[in-house]
Amino acid sequence: MDWAPLLISLRTATCATVITFFLGIFAAHKVRALRGGVLWIVDGLFTLPLVLPPTVAGFFLLLLFGKNGLLGKLLSQIGIQIIFKWPATVIAAIVIAFPLMYRSTKAAFEQIDQNLVYAARTLGMSEIKIFWKVIMPLALPGVISGGILAFARALGEFGATLMIAGNIPKVTQTIPVAIYMATQGNDMEKAMLWVAIIVIISFGVVFFMNYLPIRKRRFGKSKVRRGKR
């Protein structure tokens, strides 16, 4: 049994989640300052990969990073090729997972009591300090949940990955691609094995996301009890 798809999927999902985590926080923070039609347009563009078929997102990436694409031409001039290379799997996972991170973080920011932000401003805190000392600690549970969902989505990405990364064993063949190829080759045992593996990992991720709030509540109650003593 070749375990390369598992390693490639985990490495791809991890890299994509780290990048998406910071991009989602940055985008959600900047969007909060927008108003009116600009807000709707930007928010719609950031959310669009969530509702588009992944193959459509992969098609746009193929146009962008292909030989005749804008970025593809620039990168080829310095000897860098993205299409059908491992970085292509990361880019596809970032594009597809980003909306989940962005929406979760944006929702967490919107639930913060703005009176706390106003109070911090009256105390003379800079906007950077307010963001890191007030906004982020309050929004952290939602931000972490967004990161976990982004990881799960990046792990299961298939359509866009197949479009720009293809199916190259030990290079770009992730678990979803391996399942598709095994099914096409009528190797149902291998397909079932990969399905079982990705279901177990995905369920573990969701379980961890649901367990975090419970652990936080229990930890808070224990602190209150110790304080009463």
C-alpha positions in Angstrom: 0.0 0.0 0.0 1.4 3.4 -1.1 0.7 5.9 1.7 1.9 8.9 -0.4 -1.6 10.3 -0.9 -2.1 10.5 2.9 1.2 12.3 3.4 0.6 14.7 0.4 -3.0 15.4 1.7 -1.8 16.2 5.2 1.1 18.3 4.1 -1.2 20.2 1.6 -4.0 20.8 4.1 -1.5 21.9 6.8 0.2 24.4 4.5 -3.1 25.7 3.1 -4.6 26.1 6.6 -1.7 28.1 7.9 -1.8 30.5 4.9 -5.6 30.6 4.9 -5.7 31.3 8.7 -3.8 34.5 8.4 -5.4 35.5 5.1 -8.8 35.0 6.5 -8.1 37.1 9.6 -6.6 39.9 7.6 -9.5 39.9 5.0 -12.2 39.7 7.7 -10.6 42.6 9.6 -10.3 44.8 6.5 -13.8 44.1 5.4 -15.2 45.3 8.7 -14.1 48.8 7.7 -16.0 48.8 4.4 -19.5 50.1 3.9 -22.2 50.0 1.3 -21.8 48.6 -2.2 -18.1 48.1 -1.8 -18.7 45.8 1.2 -21.2 43.7 -0.7 -18.9 43.3 -3.7 -15.8 42.4 -1.7 -17.7 40.1 0.6 -19.2 38.4 -2.4 -15.9 37.9 -4.1 -14.3 36.4 -1.0 -17.3 34.1 -0.5 -17.7 33.1 -4.2 -15.4 30.0 -4.1 -17.7 28.6 -1.4 -20.7 28.4 -3.8 -18.9 27.9 -7.1 -18.3 24.3 -8.3 -14.6 23.5 -7.4 -14.0 22.7 -11.1 -14.9 26.3 -12.0 -12.5 27.6 -9.4 -9.9 25.2 -10.8 -10.6 26.5 -14.3 -10.0 30.1 -13.2 -6.7 29.0 -11.5 -5.7 27.2 -14.7 -6.3 30.4 -16.7 -4.2 32.3 -14.1 -1.3 30.0 -13.6 -1.2 28.3 -17.0 1.4 28.8 -19.6 -0.5 31.7 -21.2 -1.9 33.0 -17.9 -0.9 36.3 -16.3 0.9 34.8 -13.4 2.0 31.7 -15.3 4.0 33.8 -17.8 5.6 35.9 -15.1 6.6 32.8 -13.1 7.9 30.9 -16.1 10.3 33.8 -16.8 12.1 33.0 -13.5 11.9 29.3 -13.9 8.9 28.5 -11.7 6.1 26.2 -12.8 2.9 25.9 -10.7 0.7 23.7 -12.9 0.9 20.0 -12.2 3.4 20.6 -9.3 2.8 20.1 -5.6 2.3 23.9 -4.9 -0.7 23.7 -7.2 -2.4 21.4 -4.7 -1.8 24.0 -2.0 -3.1 26.9 -4.1 -6.3 25.0 -4.9 -6.8 24.1 -1.3 -6.3 27.7 -0.2 -8.8 29.1 -2.7 -11.5 26.5 -1.8 -10.9 26.7 2.0 -10.5 30.4 2.3 -14.2 31.3 2.4 -14.8 29.1 5.4 -12.0 30.8 7.3 -13.1 34.2 6.2 -16.8 33.8 7.0 -16.1 32.2 10.4 -13.7 35.0 11.4 -16.0 37.7 10.1 -18.9 36.3 12.1 -16.7 36.1 15.2 -15.6 39.8 14.8 -19.2 40.9 14.3 -20.3 39.3 17.5 -17.9 41.3 19.6 -19.4 44.0 21.9 -18.4 47.2 20.2 -18.6 49.1 23.5 -15.4 47.2 24.5 -13.6 48.6 21.4 -14.9 52.1 22.1 -13.7 51.8 25.7 -10.3 50.8 24.6 -10.1 53.8 22.3 -11.0 56.2 25.0 -8.1 54.7 27.0 -5.7 55.7 24.3 -5.0 52.3 22.8 -3.9 52.2 19.2 -5.9 50.3 16.6 -3.2 47.6 16.4 -3.3 47.1 20.1 -7.1 47.0 20.2 -7.0 44.4 17.5 -4.6 42.1 19.3 -5.5 42.8 22.9 -9.3 43.2 22.6 -10.7 41.9 19.3 -8.7 38.8 18.8 -9.0 37.3 22.3 -12.8 37.8 22.2 -13.1 36.3 18.7 -10.6 33.5 19.2 -13.1 30.6 19.5 -14.7 31.5 16.2 -11.3 32.1 14.5 -10.1 28.7 15.7 -13.3 27.0 14.5 -12.8 28.6 11.1 -9.2 27.3 11.0 -10.4 23.8 11.8 -13.1 23.9 9.1 -10.6 25.3 6.6 -8.3 22.3 7.4 -11.1 19.8 6.8 -12.1 21.5 3.6 -8.5 21.6 2.3 -8.1 18.0 3.1 -11.1 17.0 1.1 -10.5 19.3 -1.9 -10.8 17.4 -5.2 -12.2 19.4 -8.2 -9.8 22.3 -8.3 -6.9 20.1 -7.4 -7.5 17.8 -10.3 -7.8 20.8 -12.7 -4.5 22.5 -11.9 -2.4 19.7 -10.2 -3.6 16.6 -12.0 -3.0 13.1 -10.8 0.7 12.5 -10.5 1.5 9.7 -8.0 3.8 10.8 -5.1 3.6 14.4 -6.3 0.0 15.7 -6.5 -2.1 12.7 -5.8 -4.1 13.5 -2.7 -6.6 11.2 -1.0 -9.7 12.4 -2.9 -7.8 12.1 -6.2 -6.6 8.6 -5.2 -10.2 7.6 -4.4 -11.4 8.8 -7.8 -8.6 7.0 -9.6 -9.1 3.8 -7.6 -12.8 3.9 -8.4 -12.1 4.5 -12.1 -9.8 1.5 -12.1 -12.4 -0.7 -10.3 -10.1 -1.1 -7.4 -12.9 -0.8 -4.8 -10.9 -2.2 -1.9 -8.3 0.6 -2.2 -11.1 3.2 -2.7 -12.9 2.0 0.4 -9.6 2.1 2.4 -9.0 5.7 1.4 -12.6 6.6 2.0 -12.4 5.1 5.5 -9.2 7.1 6.3 -10.5 10.4 5.2 -13.8 9.9 7.0 -12.0 9.1 10.2 -9.7 12.1 9.9 -12.6 14.4 9.0 -14.8 13.2 11.9 -11.8 13.7 14.2 -11.5 17.3 13.1 -15.2 18.0 13.5 -15.2 16.2 16.9 -12.2 18.4 18.0 -14.0 21.5 16.9 -17.1 20.6 18.9 -15.1 19.6 21.9 -13.2 22.9 22.2 -16.3 24.9 23.5 -17.1 22.2 26.0 -13.6 22.2 27.3 -13.6 25.9 27.6 -16.8 25.9 29.6 -15.5 23.3 31.9 -12.3 25.1 32.4 -14.2 28.3 33.1 -16.4 26.6 35.7 -13.4 25.1 37.5 -11.8 28.5 37.7 -14.9 29.9 39.2 -15.0 27.1 41.8 -11.4 27.7 42.7 -12.1 31.4 43.0 -15.0 30.8 45.4 -12.8 28.6 47.7 
